[in-house]
Amino acid sequence: MPPQFFEGPEKKVELVVREDHRSLRSVPETTWNEVVQAAGAAVLSKIGNDQCDAYLLSESSLFVFDDHVTMITCGCTQLVSAVARMLEFIDAADVELLMYERKSENFPECQSSSFIDDAERLVAMFPGAAFRFGDEHSHSIHLFHSTRPFVPDPEDTTLEVLMHGLAPDRAVMFGPDGGGELARKVGLDEVLPGFTIDEYVFSPAGYSLNAISGPHYYTVHVTPEFNGSYCSFETNYDFRDEPGGIVGRVVRLFQPQSFDVLTFEPSTAPGPVRDGGIRVPGYDVARHVQQRVSGYDITFLHFFAPPTGPVPAFPIDLG
């Protein structure tokens, strides 16, 4: 693996159970620890309210609700193994929806599996299909989804902002000298005010944040190393009234060279994003993809900052 490098781009799974299934929040915390361990990660801390339990992980986040779970992992984790562990206490017949995302990695050769490998394991558990959003040889997201009929709640939305090439003066804030309470120092607590925040600063570098308010969450993960700097933001807060506003606030904090936006909107509830309604000053849209999947209209947008002049060649460390 390249020196001073950590794979920031994530894998994500969302699993929804039948309405009459026992609450997933009644599953013992020790069992959720085992789910996390199956992926190759560990639980660092936990916060909760009367609707959600949010686990901060050594590699990203786990959110557990009564009827669904969202798990995000980075690095070289094996998230499909966590799904297999969940199916030891959740009957596959009780799963109404499963979605698995995998962001294109900076160094895919360092992973223990490819998306195709993961999808082949998943399709043995659930009938499913797969799509690629974006350019196969550049920024893209692969998605596996179960093909059972599913109708999402009209308010069930998700917004993801996946940023590459962070501004150096922003990335350095998440290094060894960043200190604590970074959400307040950086302004992350103002992206969606009023949330309870749990954050962790890694050594020698890196940062994770979970935030919850009622049934809503947002999460931020930063890999600040120069060789592949990356940050992800995700929320299930209903962004449809101001999609560009939330994205703009996040992007201004990190000033990336490029970023992807992925949105999920229930197909029964039209919103402003499907026509490419997100605009961020200083960035152009390079790719716009839309697809209807499992009751959701999914939009993928890739943004880039136009070059302002020549840049030096990238140095290669030969050891």
VENTA-V660116 format. One record per residue. N is the residue number from 1. D_LAST is the distance of its C-alpha to the last C-alpha in Angstrom with 2 decimals. Layout:
n & d_last
N & D_LAST
N & D_LAST
This chain:
n & d_last
1 & 12.06
2 & 9.93
3 & 8.87
4 & 12.10
5 & 14.16
6 & 17.67
7 & 19.94
8 & 22.88
9 & 25.20
10 & 27.88
11 & 30.24
12 & 33.87
13 & 37.09
14 & 40.64
15 & 43.42
16 & 47.10
17 & 49.89
18 & 53.63
19 & 55.75
20 & 57.67
21 & 54.58
22 & 54.25
23 & 52.18
24 & 48.48
25 & 48.53
26 & 50.78
27 & 48.01
28 & 46.97
29 & 43.88
30 & 42.69
31 & 42.74
32 & 40.65
33 & 38.14
34 & 38.04
35 & 37.56
36 & 34.51
37 & 33.16
38 & 33.72
39 & 31.21
40 & 28.60
41 & 29.27
42 & 31.49
43 & 34.26
44 & 33.67
45 & 37.07
46 & 40.11
47 & 42.71
48 & 45.76
49 & 49.10
50 & 52.08
51 & 50.35
52 & 46.64
53 & 44.22
54 & 40.71
55 & 37.91
56 & 34.65
57 & 31.84
58 & 28.37
59 & 27.50
60 & 30.18
61 & 33.98
62 & 37.11
63 & 40.55
64 & 43.65
65 & 47.05
66 & 50.33
67 & 49.95
68 & 46.31
69 & 42.76
70 & 39.65
71 & 36.24
72 & 32.90
73 & 29.51
74 & 25.90
75 & 22.53
76 & 22.76
77 & 26.41
78 & 29.13
79 & 31.99
80 & 34.32
81 & 34.45
82 & 35.85
83 & 38.48
84 & 39.45
85 & 39.94
86 & 42.14
87 & 44.29
88 & 45.19
89 & 47.34
90 & 47.98
91 & 50.05
92 & 48.51
93 & 52.02
94 & 51.98
95 & 48.89
96 & 50.16
97 & 46.85
98 & 43.22
99 & 40.54
100 & 36.86
101 & 34.35
102 & 30.73
103 & 28.80
104 & 26.35
105 & 22.84
106 & 19.75
107 & 17.85
108 & 20.85
109 & 19.04
110 & 18.01
111 & 21.74
112 & 24.02
113 & 26.74
114 & 27.68
115 & 30.62
116 & 32.76
117 & 32.05
118 & 33.08
119 & 36.14
120 & 37.31
121 & 37.33
122 & 39.19
123 & 41.76
124 & 42.72
125 & 43.67
126 & 45.28
127 & 46.62
128 & 44.28
129 & 42.82
130 & 39.62
131 & 38.73
132 & 35.78
133 & 36.07
134 & 34.08
135 & 32.01
136 & 30.51
137 & 27.43
138 & 27.05
139 & 28.45
140 & 30.73
141 & 32.28
142 & 33.56
143 & 36.72
144 & 38.65
145 & 42.17
146 & 45.10
147 & 48.08
148 & 50.87
149 & 53.19
150 & 52.12
151 & 53.62
152 & 51.53
153 & 53.21
154 & 53.95
155 & 51.98
156 & 48.85
157 & 46.18
158 & 42.40
159 & 40.17
160 & 36.37
161 & 34.22
162 & 30.56
163 & 28.50
164 & 25.16
165 & 23.36
166 & 25.12
167 & 26.13
168 & 23.66
169 & 26.64
170 & 27.64
171 & 24.32
172 & 23.80
173 & 27.13
174 & 25.71
175 & 22.93
176 & 23.44
177 & 26.09
178 & 28.12
179 & 30.68
180 & 33.41
181 & 36.01
182 & 33.62
183 & 36.06
184 & 38.60
185 & 36.29
186 & 34.70
187 & 37.92
188 & 37.14
189 & 40.41
190 & 42.31
191 & 41.06
192 & 43.65
193 & 45.66
194 & 47.53
195 & 45.02
196 & 44.20
197 & 40.48
198 & 38.09
199 & 34.57
200 & 31.48
201 & 28.51
202 & 25.41
203 & 23.01
204 & 20.45
205 & 21.45
206 & 23.76
207 & 27.49
208 & 30.29
209 & 33.99
210 & 37.08
211 & 40.42
212 & 43.83
213 & 47.37
214 & 49.99
215 & 48.79
216 & 46.04
217 & 42.38
218 & 39.38
219 & 35.79
220 & 32.65
221 & 29.00
222 & 26.17
223 & 22.41
224 & 21.43
225 & 17.62
226 & 16.77
227 & 14.79
228 & 18.04
229 & 20.69
230 & 23.87
231 & 27.32
232 & 30.23
233 & 33.89
234 & 36.64
235 & 40.33
236 & 43.54
237 & 45.57
238 & 47.87
239 & 46.16
240 & 48.69
241 & 50.69
242 & 47.75
243 & 44.72
244 & 43.37
245 & 44.11
246 & 41.91
247 & 39.05
248 & 39.42
249 & 39.36
250 & 36.15
251 & 34.38
252 & 35.54
253 & 33.90
254 & 30.38
255 & 30.72
256 & 28.28
257 & 27.43
258 & 29.02
259 & 30.70
260 & 32.70
261 & 36.10
262 & 37.64
263 & 41.25
264 & 43.67
265 & 47.37
266 & 50.31
267 & 51.97
268 & 55.36
269 & 54.44
270 & 53.62
271 & 51.27
272 & 49.96
273 & 46.41
274 & 47.31
275 & 48.09
276 & 44.69
277 & 46.28
278 & 43.09
279 & 42.29
280 & 39.77
281 & 40.17
282 & 37.27
283 & 36.07
284 & 37.20
285 & 37.67
286 & 35.75
287 & 36.98
288 & 39.94
289 & 40.61
290 & 43.52
291 & 44.62
292 & 47.28
293 & 46.06
294 & 48.05
295 & 50.33
296 & 47.69
297 & 47.04
298 & 43.27
299 & 41.84
300 & 38.25
301 & 37.36
302 & 34.11
303 & 34.01
304 & 31.80
305 & 32.01
306 & 33.00
307 & 30.71
308 & 32.23
309 & 30.43
310 & 27.28
311 & 23.87
312 & 20.68
313 & 18.11
314 & 15.40
315 & 12.01
316 & 9.07
317 & 5.53
318 & 3.80
319 & 0.00
